Amino acid sequence: MDDDLDSLREKTKRASSVYDDLEGEPESQGGLAATFGSFSPIQRLILIFLLFLNIGAFACAILVIAGVIAT
């Protein structure tokens, strides 16, 4: 009986050590998530607002070039 319990304890130790090795360090985010994740919420809001203005200005320029809007 004691041998069975000892072997079970050994198996549990080995399994937990393998599990601990698999956990490791969490993977860091890459790409845009890492870039925008480091900004504060107000910085993200300002960045999105500036991007929106940039897209609007580009759209207006395309409309002027196409002749839809007269200057």
PDB file of N, CA, C and O in Angstrom:
ATOM      1  N   MET A   1       0.821  -1.190   0.000  1.00  0.00           N
ATOM      2  CA  MET A   1       0.000   0.000   0.000  1.00  0.00           C
ATOM      3  C   MET A   1       0.867   1.257   0.000  1.00  0.00           C
ATOM      4  O   MET A   1       0.605   2.196  -0.752  1.00  0.00           O
ATOM      5  N   ASP A   2       1.892   1.274   0.838  1.00  0.00           N
ATOM      6  CA  ASP A   2       2.774   2.434   0.895  1.00  0.00           C
ATOM      7  C   ASP A   2       3.520   2.622  -0.417  1.00  0.00           C
ATOM      8  O   ASP A   2       3.777   3.748  -0.842  1.00  0.00           O
ATOM      9  N   ASP A   3       3.869   1.499  -1.060  1.00  0.00           N
ATOM     10  CA  ASP A   3       4.569   1.605  -2.348  1.00  0.00           C
ATOM     11  C   ASP A   3       3.672   2.247  -3.405  1.00  0.00           C
ATOM     12  O   ASP A   3       4.129   3.029  -4.238  1.00  0.00           O
ATOM     13  N   ASP A   4       2.397   1.901  -3.352  1.00  0.00           N
ATOM     14  CA  ASP A   4       1.460   2.490  -4.308  1.00  0.00           C
ATOM     15  C   ASP A   4       1.339   4.001  -4.092  1.00  0.00           C
ATOM     16  O   ASP A   4       1.327   4.777  -5.047  1.00  0.00           O
ATOM     17  N   LEU A   5       1.252   4.398  -2.834  1.00  0.00           N
ATOM     18  CA  LEU A   5       1.152   5.823  -2.532  1.00  0.00           C
ATOM     19  C   LEU A   5       2.429   6.563  -2.915  1.00  0.00           C
ATOM     20  O   LEU A   5       2.369   7.682  -3.424  1.00  0.00           O
ATOM     21  N   ASP A   6       3.577   5.946  -2.674  1.00  0.00           N
ATOM     22  CA  ASP A   6       4.847   6.578  -3.048  1.00  0.00           C
ATOM     23  C   ASP A   6       4.957   6.730  -4.558  1.00  0.00           C
ATOM     24  O   ASP A   6       5.395   7.770  -5.051  1.00  0.00           O
ATOM     25  N   SER A   7       4.558   5.692  -5.295  1.00  0.00           N
ATOM     26  CA  SER A   7       4.639   5.792  -6.762  1.00  0.00           C
ATOM     27  C   SER A   7       3.666   6.851  -7.275  1.00  0.00           C
ATOM     28  O   SER A   7       3.967   7.571  -8.227  1.00  0.00           O
ATOM     29  N   LEU A   8       2.493   6.942  -6.634  1.00  0.00           N
ATOM     30  CA  LEU A   8       1.535   7.973  -7.026  1.00  0.00           C
ATOM     31  C   LEU A   8       2.077   9.373  -6.734  1.00  0.00           C
ATOM     32  O   LEU A   8       1.882  10.290  -7.531  1.00  0.00           O
ATOM     33  N   ARG A   9       2.755   9.540  -5.598  1.00  0.00           N
ATOM     34  CA  ARG A   9       3.368  10.836  -5.278  1.00  0.00           C
ATOM     35  C   ARG A   9       4.438  11.204  -6.306  1.00  0.00           C
ATOM     36  O   ARG A   9       4.524  12.356  -6.731  1.00  0.00           O
ATOM     37  N   GLU A  10       5.242  10.234  -6.700  1.00  0.00           N
ATOM     38  CA  GLU A  10       6.292  10.483  -7.698  1.00  0.00           C
ATOM     39  C   GLU A  10       5.685  10.892  -9.033  1.00  0.00           C
ATOM     40  O   GLU A  10       6.170  11.817  -9.685  1.00  0.00           O
ATOM     41  N   LYS A  11       4.619  10.199  -9.438  1.00  0.00           N
ATOM     42  CA  LYS A  11       3.960  10.542 -10.703  1.00  0.00           C
ATOM     43  C   LYS A  11       3.394  11.957 -10.642  1.00  0.00           C
ATOM     44  O   LYS A  11       3.478  12.711 -11.611  1.00  0.00           O
ATOM     45  N   THR A  12       2.818  12.310  -9.496  1.00  0.00           N
ATOM     46  CA  THR A  12       2.252  13.644  -9.338  1.00  0.00           C
ATOM     47  C   THR A  12       3.333  14.719  -9.394  1.00  0.00           C
ATOM     48  O   THR A  12       3.139  15.771 -10.003  1.00  0.00           O
ATOM     49  N   LYS A  13       4.469  14.450  -8.758  1.00  0.00           N
ATOM     50  CA  LYS A  13       5.587  15.405  -8.798  1.00  0.00           C
ATOM     51  C   LYS A  13       6.081  15.609 -10.216  1.00  0.00           C
ATOM     52  O   LYS A  13       6.323  16.737 -10.646  1.00  0.00           O
ATOM     53  N   ARG A  14       6.229  14.496 -10.947  1.00  0.00           N
ATOM     54  CA  ARG A  14       6.709  14.598 -12.331  1.00  0.00           C
ATOM     55  C   ARG A  14       5.709  15.351 -13.195  1.00  0.00           C
ATOM     56  O   ARG A  14       6.094  16.196 -14.004  1.00  0.00           O
ATOM     57  N   ALA A  15       4.424  15.045 -13.025  1.00  0.00           N
ATOM     58  CA  ALA A  15       3.397  15.712 -13.831  1.00  0.00           C
ATOM     59  C   ALA A  15       3.348  17.199 -13.514  1.00  0.00           C
ATOM     60  O   ALA A  15       3.196  18.014 -14.423  1.00  0.00           O
ATOM     61  N   SER A  16       3.472  17.567 -12.255  1.00  0.00           N
ATOM     62  CA  SER A  16       3.418  18.988 -11.914  1.00  0.00           C
ATOM     63  C   SER A  16       4.655  19.720 -12.411  1.00  0.00           C
ATOM     64  O   SER A  16       4.563  20.881 -12.811  1.00  0.00           O
ATOM     65  N   SER A  17       5.813  19.063 -12.393  1.00  0.00           N
ATOM     66  CA  SER A  17       7.016  19.725 -12.904  1.00  0.00           C
ATOM     67  C   SER A  17       6.926  19.921 -14.413  1.00  0.00           C
ATOM     68  O   SER A  17       7.384  20.939 -14.931  1.00  0.00           O
ATOM     69  N   VAL A  18       6.341  18.959 -15.124  1.00  0.00           N
ATOM     70  CA  VAL A  18       6.156  19.115 -16.565  1.00  0.00           C
ATOM     71  C   VAL A  18       5.166  20.242 -16.825  1.00  0.00           C
ATOM     72  O   VAL A  18       5.370  21.050 -17.731  1.00  0.00           O
ATOM     73  N   TYR A  19       4.102  20.301 -16.041  1.00  0.00           N
ATOM     74  CA  TYR A  19       3.110  21.364 -16.204  1.00  0.00           C
ATOM     75  C   TYR A  19       3.733  22.733 -15.926  1.00  0.00           C
ATOM     76  O   TYR A  19       3.465  23.696 -16.644  1.00  0.00           O
ATOM     77  N   ASP A  20       4.559  22.818 -14.890  1.00  0.00           N
ATOM     78  CA  ASP A  20       5.227  24.086 -14.580  1.00  0.00           C
ATOM     79  C   ASP A  20       6.144  24.513 -15.708  1.00  0.00           C
ATOM     80  O   ASP A  20       6.233  25.702 -16.013  1.00  0.00           O
ATOM     81  N   ASP A  21       6.827  23.565 -16.335  1.00  0.00           N
ATOM     82  CA  ASP A  21       7.696  23.892 -17.459  1.00  0.00           C
ATOM     83  C   ASP A  21       6.888  24.384 -18.648  1.00  0.00           C
ATOM     84  O   ASP A  21       7.327  25.273 -19.378  1.00  0.00           O
ATOM     85  N   LEU A  22       5.709  23.810 -18.844  1.00  0.00           N
ATOM     86  CA  LEU A  22       4.886  24.217 -19.977  1.00  0.00           C
ATOM     87  C   LEU A  22       4.299  25.599 -19.778  1.00  0.00           C
ATOM     88  O   LEU A  22       4.101  26.333 -20.747  1.00  0.00           O
ATOM     89  N   GLU A  23       4.018  25.964 -18.542  1.00  0.00           N
ATOM     90  CA  GLU A  23       3.450  27.290 -18.295  1.00  0.00           C
ATOM     91  C   GLU A  23       4.399  28.371 -18.740  1.00  0.00           C
ATOM     92  O   GLU A  23       4.026  29.227 -19.542  1.00  0.00           O
ATOM     93  N   GLY A  24       5.612  28.354 -18.244  1.00  0.00           N
ATOM     94  CA  GLY A  24       6.617  29.324 -18.650  1.00  0.00           C
ATOM     95  C   GLY A  24       6.148  30.750 -18.457  1.00  0.00           C
ATOM     96  O   GLY A  24       5.298  31.029 -17.611  1.00  0.00           O
ATOM     97  N   GLU A  25       6.704  31.641 -19.240  1.00  0.00           N
ATOM     98  CA  GLU A  25       6.317  33.042 -19.193  1.00  0.00           C
ATOM     99  C   GLU A  25       5.238  33.285 -20.233  1.00  0.00           C
ATOM    100  O   GLU A  25       5.274  32.686 -21.308  1.00  0.00           O
ATOM    101  N   PRO A  26       4.285  34.146 -19.938  1.00  0.00           N
ATOM    102  CA  PRO A  26       3.260  34.442 -20.934  1.00  0.00           C
ATOM    103  C   PRO A  26       3.885  35.128 -22.139  1.00  0.00           C
ATOM    104  O   PRO A  26       4.810  35.931 -22.019  1.00  0.00           O
ATOM    105  N   GLU A  27       3.347  34.783 -23.305  1.00  0.00           N
ATOM    106  CA  GLU A  27       3.883  35.377 -24.525  1.00  0.00           C
ATOM    107  C   GLU A  27       3.468  36.840 -24.594  1.00  0.00           C
ATOM    108  O   GLU A  27       2.344  37.199 -24.245  1.00  0.00           O
ATOM    109  N   SER A  28       4.388  37.670 -25.047  1.00  0.00           N
ATOM    110  CA  SER A  28       4.069  39.087 -25.177  1.00  0.00           C
ATOM    111  C   SER A  28       3.276  39.309 -26.460  1.00  0.00           C
ATOM    112  O   SER A  28       3.402  38.552 -27.422  1.00  0.00           O
ATOM    113  N   GLN A  29       2.470  40.345 -26.456  1.00  0.00           N
ATOM    114  CA  GLN A  29       1.680  40.671 -27.623  1.00  0.00           C
ATOM    115  C   GLN A  29       2.588  41.319 -28.654  1.00  0.00           C
ATOM    116  O   GLN A  29       3.540  42.019 -28.309  1.00  0.00           O
ATOM    117  N   GLY A  30       2.289  41.086 -29.887  1.00  0.00           N
ATOM    118  CA  GLY A  30       3.098  41.677 -30.937  1.00  0.00           C
ATOM    119  C   GLY A  30       2.249  42.542 -31.841  1.00  0.00           C
ATOM    120  O   GLY A  30       1.020  42.511 -31.769  1.00  0.00           O
ATOM    121  N   GLY A  31       2.891  43.298 -32.675  1.00  0.00           N
ATOM    122  CA  GLY A  31       2.199  44.096 -33.671  1.00  0.00           C
ATOM    123  C   GLY A  31       1.457  45.280 -33.089  1.00  0.00           C
ATOM    124  O   GLY A  31       1.947  45.968 -32.194  1.00  0.00           O
ATOM    125  N   LEU A  32       0.255  45.502 -33.622  1.00  0.00           N
ATOM    126  CA  LEU A  32      -0.524  46.673 -33.236  1.00  0.00           C
ATOM    127  C   LEU A  32      -1.002  46.601 -31.795  1.00  0.00           C
ATOM    128  O   LEU A  32      -1.108  47.627 -31.122  1.00  0.00           O
ATOM    129  N   ALA A  33      -1.289  45.402 -31.319  1.00  0.00           N
ATOM    130  CA  ALA A  33      -1.779  45.269 -29.939  1.00  0.00           C
ATOM    131  C   ALA A  33      -0.727  45.758 -28.949  1.00  0.00           C
ATOM    132  O   ALA A  33      -1.066  46.418 -27.966  1.00  0.00           O
ATOM    133  N   ALA A  34       0.523  45.449 -29.189  1.00  0.00           N
ATOM    134  CA  ALA A  34       1.583  45.901 -28.292  1.00  0.00           C
ATOM    135  C   ALA A  34       1.788  47.408 -28.408  1.00  0.00           C
ATOM    136  O   ALA A  34       2.042  48.079 -27.408  1.00  0.00           O
ATOM    137  N   THR A  35       1.680  47.935 -29.613  1.00  0.00           N
ATOM    138  CA  THR A  35       1.891  49.362 -29.825  1.00  0.00           C
ATOM    139  C   THR A  35       0.790  50.192 -29.173  1.00  0.00           C
ATOM    140  O   THR A  35       1.073  51.137 -28.436  1.00  0.00           O
ATOM    141  N   PHE A  36      -0.452  49.843 -29.441  1.00  0.00           N
ATOM    142  CA  PHE A  36      -1.565  50.630 -28.905  1.00  0.00           C
ATOM    143  C   PHE A  36      -1.842  50.295 -27.447  1.00  0.00           C
ATOM    144  O   PHE A  36      -2.439  51.104 -26.737  1.00  0.00           O
ATOM    145  N   GLY A  37      -1.429  49.138 -26.991  1.00  0.00           N
ATOM    146  CA  GLY A  37      -1.645  48.771 -25.599  1.00  0.00           C
ATOM    147  C   GLY A  37      -0.807  49.584 -24.637  1.00  0.00           C
ATOM    148  O   GLY A  37      -1.151  49.710 -23.462  1.00  0.00           O
ATOM    149  N   SER A  38       0.289  50.135 -25.125  1.00  0.00           N
ATOM    150  CA  SER A  38       1.152  50.923 -24.249  1.00  0.00           C
ATOM    151  C   SER A  38       0.673  52.369 -24.102  1.00  0.00           C
ATOM    152  O   SER A  38       1.170  53.093 -23.240  1.00  0.00           O
ATOM    153  N   PHE A  39      -0.286  52.800 -24.931  1.00  0.00           N
ATOM    154  CA  PHE A  39      -0.810  54.159 -24.845  1.00  0.00           C
ATOM    155  C   PHE A  39      -1.884  54.246 -23.769  1.00  0.00           C
ATOM    156  O   PHE A  39      -2.567  53.267 -23.472  1.00  0.00           O
ATOM    157  N   SER A  40      -2.017  55.422 -23.197  1.00  0.00           N
ATOM    158  CA  SER A  40      -3.112  55.650 -22.254  1.00  0.00           C
ATOM    159  C   SER A  40      -4.401  55.843 -23.063  1.00  0.00           C
ATOM    160  O   SER A  40      -4.336  56.091 -24.267  1.00  0.00           O
ATOM    161  N   PRO A  41      -5.559  55.733 -22.425  1.00  0.00           N
ATOM    162  CA  PRO A  41      -6.815  55.895 -23.178  1.00  0.00           C
ATOM    163  C   PRO A  41      -6.949  57.248 -23.868  1.00  0.00           C
ATOM    164  O   PRO A  41      -7.465  57.314 -24.984  1.00  0.00           O
ATOM    165  N   ILE A  42      -6.500  58.321 -23.239  1.00  0.00           N
ATOM    166  CA  ILE A  42      -6.622  59.642 -23.871  1.00  0.00           C
ATOM    167  C   ILE A  42      -5.702  59.735 -25.087  1.00  0.00           C
ATOM    168  O   ILE A  42      -6.053  60.371 -26.081  1.00  0.00           O
ATOM    169  N   GLN A  43      -4.533  59.109 -25.016  1.00  0.00           N
ATOM    170  CA  GLN A  43      -3.626  59.113 -26.172  1.00  0.00           C
ATOM    171  C   GLN A  43      -4.227  58.329 -27.334  1.00  0.00           C
ATOM    172  O   GLN A  43      -4.094  58.725 -28.492  1.00  0.00           O
ATOM    173  N   ARG A  44      -4.892  57.213 -27.021  1.00  0.00           N
ATOM    174  CA  ARG A  44      -5.543  56.436 -28.081  1.00  0.00           C
ATOM    175  C   ARG A  44      -6.682  57.227 -28.709  1.00  0.00           C
ATOM    176  O   ARG A  44      -6.875  57.180 -29.924  1.00  0.00           O
ATOM    177  N   LEU A  45      -7.446  57.961 -27.883  1.00  0.00           N
ATOM    178  CA  LEU A  45      -8.541  58.779 -28.400  1.00  0.00           C
ATOM    179  C   LEU A  45      -8.016  59.861 -29.341  1.00  0.00           C
ATOM    180  O   LEU A  45      -8.568  60.073 -30.421  1.00  0.00           O
ATOM    181  N   ILE A  46      -6.964  60.534 -28.936  1.00  0.00           N
ATOM    182  CA  ILE A  46      -6.375  61.583 -29.777  1.00  0.00           C
ATOM    183  C   ILE A  46      -5.833  60.993 -31.071  1.00  0.00           C
ATOM    184  O   ILE A  46      -6.003  61.574 -32.142  1.00  0.00           O
ATOM    185  N   LEU A  47      -5.188  59.853 -30.974  1.00  0.00           N
ATOM    186  CA  LEU A  47      -4.647  59.202 -32.174  1.00  0.00           C
ATOM    187  C   LEU A  47      -5.756  58.807 -33.143  1.00  0.00           C
ATOM    188  O   LEU A  47      -5.618  58.994 -34.351  1.00  0.00           O
ATOM    189  N   ILE A  48      -6.845  58.269 -32.626  1.00  0.00           N
ATOM    190  CA  ILE A  48      -7.968  57.882 -33.494  1.00  0.00           C
ATOM    191  C   ILE A  48      -8.608  59.128 -34.110  1.00  0.00           C
ATOM    192  O   ILE A  48      -8.986  59.115 -35.281  1.00  0.00           O
ATOM    193  N   PHE A  49      -8.730  60.202 -33.328  1.00  0.00           N
ATOM    194  CA  PHE A  49      -9.290  61.447 -33.853  1.00  0.00           C
ATOM    195  C   PHE A  49      -8.428  62.005 -34.985  1.00  0.00           C
ATOM    196  O   PHE A  49      -8.954  62.436 -36.012  1.00  0.00           O
ATOM    197  N   LEU A  50      -7.124  61.998 -34.803  1.00  0.00           N
ATOM    198  CA  LEU A  50      -6.225  62.483 -35.855  1.00  0.00           C
ATOM    199  C   LEU A  50      -6.285  61.593 -37.097  1.00  0.00           C
ATOM    200  O   LEU A  50      -6.215  62.083 -38.224  1.00  0.00           O
ATOM    201  N   LEU A  51      -6.413  60.312 -36.888  1.00  0.00           N
ATOM    202  CA  LEU A  51      -6.546  59.389 -38.019  1.00  0.00           C
ATOM    203  C   LEU A  51      -7.848  59.666 -38.773  1.00  0.00           C
ATOM    204  O   LEU A  51      -7.873  59.659 -40.004  1.00  0.00           O
ATOM    205  N   PHE A  52      -8.927  59.911 -38.027  1.00  0.00           N
ATOM    206  CA  PHE A  52     -10.204  60.241 -38.644  1.00  0.00           C
ATOM    207  C   PHE A  52     -10.093  61.525 -39.472  1.00  0.00           C
ATOM    208  O   PHE A  52     -10.597  61.578 -40.594  1.00  0.00           O
ATOM    209  N   LEU A  53      -9.438  62.558 -38.931  1.00  0.00           N
ATOM    210  CA  LEU A  53      -9.259  63.804 -39.684  1.00  0.00           C
ATOM    211  C   LEU A  53      -8.416  63.588 -40.936  1.00  0.00           C
ATOM    212  O   LEU A  53      -8.679  64.181 -41.982  1.00  0.00           O
ATOM    213  N   ASN A  54      -7.413  62.743 -40.821  1.00  0.00           N
ATOM    214  CA  ASN A  54      -6.557  62.446 -41.974  1.00  0.00           C
ATOM    215  C   ASN A  54      -7.356  61.768 -43.077  1.00  0.00           C
ATOM    216  O   ASN A  54      -7.206  62.111 -44.249  1.00  0.00           O
ATOM    217  N   ILE A  55      -8.196  60.819 -42.720  1.00  0.00           N
ATOM    218  CA  ILE A  55      -9.017  60.118 -43.710  1.00  0.00           C
ATOM    219  C   ILE A  55     -10.011  61.090 -44.343  1.00  0.00           C
ATOM    220  O   ILE A  55     -10.246  61.039 -45.551  1.00  0.00           O
ATOM    221  N   GLY A  56     -10.599  61.983 -43.525  1.00  0.00           N
ATOM    222  CA  GLY A  56     -11.532  62.982 -44.061  1.00  0.00           C
ATOM    223  C   GLY A  56     -10.862  63.930 -45.036  1.00  0.00           C
ATOM    224  O   GLY A  56     -11.429  64.243 -46.083  1.00  0.00           O
ATOM    225  N   ALA A  57      -9.669  64.390 -44.711  1.00  0.00           N
ATOM    226  CA  ALA A  57      -8.934  65.286 -45.608  1.00  0.00           C
ATOM    227  C   ALA A  57      -8.570  64.569 -46.906  1.00  0.00           C
ATOM    228  O   ALA A  57      -8.642  65.161 -47.983  1.00  0.00           O
ATOM    229  N   PHE A  58      -8.191  63.339 -46.812  1.00  0.00           N
ATOM    230  CA  PHE A  58      -7.852  62.555 -48.007  1.00  0.00           C
ATOM    231  C   PHE A  58      -9.088  62.364 -48.887  1.00  0.00           C
ATOM    232  O   PHE A  58      -9.003  62.470 -50.111  1.00  0.00           O
ATOM    233  N   ALA A  59     -10.231  62.085 -48.268  1.00  0.00           N
ATOM    234  CA  ALA A  59     -11.472  61.899 -49.024  1.00  0.00           C
ATOM    235  C   ALA A  59     -11.876  63.196 -49.721  1.00  0.00           C
ATOM    236  O   ALA A  59     -12.304  63.170 -50.875  1.00  0.00           O
ATOM    237  N   CYS A  60     -11.745  64.327 -49.031  1.00  0.00           N
ATOM    238  CA  CYS A  60     -12.066  65.615 -49.654  1.00  0.00           C
ATOM    239  C   CYS A  60     -11.138  65.909 -50.825  1.00  0.00           C
ATOM    240  O   CYS A  60     -11.583  66.416 -51.855  1.00  0.00           O
ATOM    241  N   ALA A  61      -9.871  65.600 -50.681  1.00  0.00           N
ATOM    242  CA  ALA A  61      -8.920  65.814 -51.781  1.00  0.00           C
ATOM    243  C   ALA A  61      -9.286  64.962 -52.991  1.00  0.00           C
ATOM    244  O   ALA A  61      -9.200  65.429 -54.127  1.00  0.00           O
ATOM    245  N   ILE A  62      -9.690  63.732 -52.759  1.00  0.00           N
ATOM    246  CA  ILE A  62     -10.099  62.857 -53.871  1.00  0.00           C
ATOM    247  C   ILE A  62     -11.345  63.420 -54.560  1.00  0.00           C
ATOM    248  O   ILE A  62     -11.446  63.385 -55.787  1.00  0.00           O
ATOM    249  N   LEU A  63     -12.298  63.940 -53.769  1.00  0.00           N
ATOM    250  CA  LEU A  63     -13.513  64.509 -54.355  1.00  0.00           C
ATOM    251  C   LEU A  63     -13.203  65.758 -55.172  1.00  0.00           C
ATOM    252  O   LEU A  63     -13.816  65.978 -56.217  1.00  0.00           O
ATOM    253  N   VAL A  64     -12.264  66.576 -54.713  1.00  0.00           N
ATOM    254  CA  VAL A  64     -11.869  67.779 -55.469  1.00  0.00           C
ATOM    255  C   VAL A  64     -11.192  67.367 -56.768  1.00  0.00           C
ATOM    256  O   VAL A  64     -11.478  67.931 -57.824  1.00  0.00           O
ATOM    257  N   ILE A  65     -10.301  66.394 -56.697  1.00  0.00           N
ATOM    258  CA  ILE A  65      -9.595  65.929 -57.889  1.00  0.00           C
ATOM    259  C   ILE A  65     -10.563  65.325 -58.905  1.00  0.00           C
ATOM    260  O   ILE A  65     -10.419  65.523 -60.112  1.00  0.00           O
ATOM    261  N   ALA A  66     -11.543  64.592 -58.402  1.00  0.00           N
ATOM    262  CA  ALA A  66     -12.527  63.958 -59.295  1.00  0.00           C
ATOM    263  C   ALA A  66     -13.516  64.956 -59.866  1.00  0.00           C
ATOM    264  O   ALA A  66     -14.237  64.628 -60.808  1.00  0.00           O
ATOM    265  N   GLY A  67     -13.571  66.165 -59.323  1.00  0.00           N
ATOM    266  CA  GLY A  67     -14.463  67.178 -59.841  1.00  0.00           C
ATOM    267  C   GLY A  67     -15.856  67.125 -59.238  1.00  0.00           C
ATOM    268  O   GLY A  67     -16.762  67.807 -59.718  1.00  0.00           O
ATOM    269  N   VAL A  68     -16.041  66.335 -58.204  1.00  0.00           N
ATOM    270  CA  VAL A  68     -17.351  66.258 -57.555  1.00  0.00           C
ATOM    271  C   VAL A  68     -17.592  67.521 -56.745  1.00  0.00           C
ATOM    272  O   VAL A  68     -18.719  68.012 -56.682  1.00  0.00           O
ATOM    273  N   ILE A  69     -16.552  68.047 -56.130  1.00  0.00           N
ATOM    274  CA  ILE A  69     -16.641  69.274 -55.364  1.00  0.00           C
ATOM    275  C   ILE A  69     -15.871  70.348 -56.134  1.00  0.00           C
ATOM    276  O   ILE A  69     -14.703  70.165 -56.475  1.00  0.00           O
ATOM    277  N   ALA A  70     -16.542  71.470 -56.401  1.00  0.00           N
ATOM    278  CA  ALA A  70     -15.874  72.558 -57.121  1.00  0.00           C
ATOM    279  C   ALA A  70     -15.157  73.456 -56.112  1.00  0.00           C
ATOM    280  O   ALA A  70     -15.676  73.740 -55.033  1.00  0.00           O
ATOM    281  N   THR A  71     -13.964  73.891 -56.483  1.00  0.00           N
ATOM    282  CA  THR A  71     -13.201  74.765 -55.586  1.00  0.00           C
ATOM    283  C   THR A  71     -13.501  76.215 -55.847  1.00  0.00           C
ATOM    284  O   THR A  71     -12.946  77.089 -55.183  1.00  0.00           O
TER     285      THR A  71
END
